[in-house]
Amino acid sequence: MPDAYTLRSEARFGSCLRVRDRAGNSLSLLDVLVVLLVAIAMCASADAAGGQEIRTYQRLEPAQARSEAVFSQISHVRELRDGGVMVADSGGRWVALMDPALATSSVIVENNPFGNSGRGRGLIPWRGDSTLLIDLPNRAALVVDAFGDIRREIAIPTVQLAQCLLGGDTGTPTVDASGRVICQMPLASVNASGSSRSNWVGLQVADSSPLIRVDIASWAIDTVALLRTPRIRLVVLDYGEGRYASAPVLVPLHVADDWARLDDGTLAIVRGADYRVDRITLDGAQLTSALLPFLAQPLTAARKTAMLDSMRAALAALRAAHAPAGALDPPWRIVTGTVDHTQIRAMTIVLPNAARDPAFMAARRARELSPLVIGTPEDLPDFVPPFRPGSVRADGEGHLWIPTLQVVDGSVVYDVVRAADMRLTHVLVPAGQTIVGFGAGGAVYLASGEPGAMRLERARIPFER
């Protein structure tokens, strides 16, 4: 196990933050916006009197294996009992089966040539070594065996359920001991004004969504808990000549809950507003932890404006690099009054979930580019959230891995919580790497590299388990 090292953090609101290592060397951390990670460099917790807290950080052990195959965007990973690894690529929309050394791979499901598929992006461990792959366009769950062969296809009754099983921004679907799939329902939009269909203004996204259990055999559903969702505002855009679009307002920070299933079947819900872990045991008992250590760093109006300007520039550069030749970005205006539905010739709907992936919105390839509506300072929270929603995962040994918005020495800090006693360990994951799954014996799977050129790596948990 590599040696841990200790950093002393100094809390200085509204200025550059500096940390010192044991040798006294000064390391400067700037408050920066990283669009893909939405990571803000900030110091560790300090007491209200301005004191200093000593934190010990662990680093992941060096990668033991690295894939030859290159992926566009790794979304799900499952390690099989023989050590093989199933990988879902949501960007390229294909699923691969890799050998234990990650050296060779075979394609299980390829991209649907008829449109924007999303086929096979959802990858859910099921019975034994069988896996459910979610085919959203065909509203079906494909049952795949350990050899990568599709054994049967199960029809999914509704699109909303298919989106829930697909997972992604609303967590990673999993299965309980009874074979029921656990997933969070996708974001839903509502008309805030409550008026007739002619009023297309004032749309909002519901502030919560249910975490549900789904019986695949009967499609019976029961609600486990309600989770806070990101505060996403929708606007109506007028392109002229009766052409309108409903689009989400994009911001770099969201406060929301996240969840994961622990190895003993307990469901853990990480609350974004006050940073604690609620647990729901197999017998239905609900347990609440004490608040996890977190420095509530305020966001001033000036800092909010700077973040939004940085986001606007980064998305503009991303769009310029990825927009196809001849793609149009027609002018539009935000509608501030009501729209008579009889005057609407065409209405394009951009789903609220897209607001949680601004990079996808910026790089989306289409004849007409998706509208990028950047938010205002009022759309941002007043404090930096404790973690990035949609990225919490559980390993097979009772730990929750929570990616925070803290950056230390160029690495993202993961708060690793042992659910049995809420013991907290801080693990550094290098920038450009994201934890996408876990395996036996303390294996950690990471997506390494930039979107479009990602490789899968396997490392080891750096602390005693």
Secondary structure as UniProt FT lines:
FT   STRAND          5..9
FT   TURN            13..14
FT   STRAND          17..20
FT   TURN            22..23
FT   STRAND          26..29
FT   TURN            35..38
FT   TURN            48..49
FT   STRAND          54..59
FT   STRAND          65..66
FT   STRAND          74..79
FT   TURN            81..82
FT   STRAND          85..89
FT   TURN            90..93
FT   STRAND          94..98
FT   TURN            100..101
FT   STRAND          105..109
FT   TURN            119..120
FT   STRAND          122..125
FT   TURN            128..129
FT   STRAND          131..135
FT   TURN            136..139
FT   STRAND          140..144
FT   TURN            146..147
FT   STRAND          150..155
FT   HELIX           159..166
FT   TURN            169..170
FT   STRAND          174..175
FT   TURN            177..178
FT   STRAND          181..184
FT   STRAND          189..191
FT   TURN            192..193
FT   TURN            197..198
FT   STRAND          203..205
FT   STRAND          208..214
FT   TURN            216..218
FT   STRAND          221..228
FT   STRAND          233..240
FT   TURN            241..242
FT   STRAND          243..250
FT   STRAND          258..261
FT   TURN            263..264
FT   STRAND          267..270
FT   TURN            272..274
FT   STRAND          277..280
FT   TURN            282..283
FT   STRAND          286..288
FT   HELIX           301..322
FT   TURN            325..326
FT   STRAND          333..334
FT   HELIX           341..343
FT   STRAND          346..349
FT   HELIX           352..356
FT   HELIX           358..363
FT   STRAND          373..374
FT   HELIX           377..379
FT   TURN            389..390
FT   STRAND          393..394
FT   TURN            396..397
FT   STRAND          399..408
FT   TURN            409..410
FT   STRAND          411..418
FT   TURN            419..422
FT   STRAND          423..430
FT   TURN            431..432
FT   STRAND          433..438
FT   HELIX           440..442
FT   STRAND          443..448
FT   TURN            451..452
FT   STRAND          454..460
//
